[in-house]
Amino acid sequence: MTTEPHSAAAAEGEVPGDDPSGPIPLRLLPDTARVSGQGHLHIGGCDLVDLAAEFGTPLFVYDEAHLCARCRDVVGAFDGGAAYAAKAFLCAAMARLAISEGMDIDVASGGELQTVLRAFDDDVAQRVVLHGNNKSVAELAMAREAGVGRIVVDSFAELDCLDELHRADGAVPRVLLRVTPGVRAETHEYISTGQADSKFGFGIGQGVAIAAVERAAAMSSIELVGIHCHIGSQVFRVESLARALDVVAEFAAPLFGDGGPAAGRLEELSIGGGLGVAYVESEQAPTITEWGDVLSSRWAALARQHGLGARLVAEPGRAIAAAAAVTLYTAGSIKEVPGVRTYVAVDGGYGDNPRPMLYGSDYTAFMPARAGEPRPDRVRLVGKHCESGDVIVRSAPMPAGLATGDLVATPVTGAYGYSMGAPYNRIGRPAVVFVAGGDARLVIRRETVDDMLALDVL
Ligand SMILES: Cc1ncc(COP(=O)(O)O)c(C=O)c1O
């Protein structure tokens, strides 16, 4: 299996990273994480040991202050505007938090769209961007009826469908065209989307994207307002994203510039999301501000050079949500394989964090009741699902003496954990709490067997 690369900087030995045998470094934890005098980890003023006792395990604990701060970082970094990529983690509380921090929301399905719409009494649709490489007629109809701010069109079939829907009701949605620039992000192949051989978007290299702009500009059933480009996720080299801007600017200039078939239609250029985050002690990632600065200044120069007036917008998910959360588990069976390793099985696993199995992703671990202690032991932290590949952390650093019943935690689990999880083996997904100012509020309740049985039809 191909593994996601560690940070480019770490791989090149430019940054030392943290000692994986030392205490869990605060930089991998949410902003408000503190170790108490007792050695317990507190987040948002709440003791994780108390949260596990109150809400049970597995449990996702999100630091609200951290989420708000990252949203503000993004809003500050992109003058043109920014959307939170809801696929990273979505529930009604998260939608409200992102909107109240000034972000729009990017949704990738009718389900995500409805979650956002239903989270608000007032009309939030204008703040929503709809994505999807295979949107159904029903999804497009729902988005148009709700009046979403933008639809990011991925295919000619979608343009046909928008035309058809327009004939019935005359509505004219604002549209961006998603293009694939042929720039490969240095990340796992499953989350790399900018290369020509991709299921997403109109290829620039093959001339397909030109045809899409020509067609969209001539349609009266949509209002073409821009171009969208997302080259992949968990990207550490901001330069890869900046290279995509170079390609898009080159592509857009003759089409959207004076005399082009879409002259004056490039209001907005979205560079998508993709900023990587550090998951383990050896990794370092650029900050949101560094990412925004590089991209904004590159776009300002390109826009000047090519005479393009578009504002640059972005839609990060991982960089906002990943490090905001930790997952709490209870250790169950502990199995020694003499001379090989120790397996520590916990009460969750693949169902709340499929990333290690999907991408070979690395995580680290710690004990919330002994957060200030060194972690000299190495164990393999595994889940309870019926798969040998259900490994959460291949080599988890732990304080000595971890025993059955102890609380263990994995940091940086706030993105693509809960949202990609599944009730495999009919093990329900965990509860999710938001913590702030010493209070914890349940934002997603634990999934029960009754929830699953409710879908069975006899
Ligand atoms: C179109 C689009 N925008 C934004 C994102 C968010 O990416 P990330 O969470 O890496 O910031 C994704 C994720 O794959 C995406 O496909």
The ligand as a Gaussian input file, in Angstrom:
#p B3LYP/6-31G(d) Opt

LIG

0 1
 C      -13.390000      20.101000      -4.022000
 C      -12.785000      20.024000      -2.669000
 N      -12.654000      21.153000      -1.963000
 C      -12.117000      21.132000      -0.723000
 C      -11.684000      19.950000      -0.160000
 C      -11.113000      20.005000       1.219000
 O       -9.809000      19.560000       1.248000
 P       -8.987000      19.617000       2.596000
 O       -9.798000      18.979000       3.650000
 O       -7.753000      18.868000       2.292000
 O       -8.713000      21.044000       2.900000
 C      -11.789000      18.772000      -0.866000
 C      -11.317000      17.509000      -0.287000
 O      -11.007000      16.544000      -0.879000
 C      -12.365000      18.802000      -2.175000
 O      -12.510000      17.693000      -2.890000

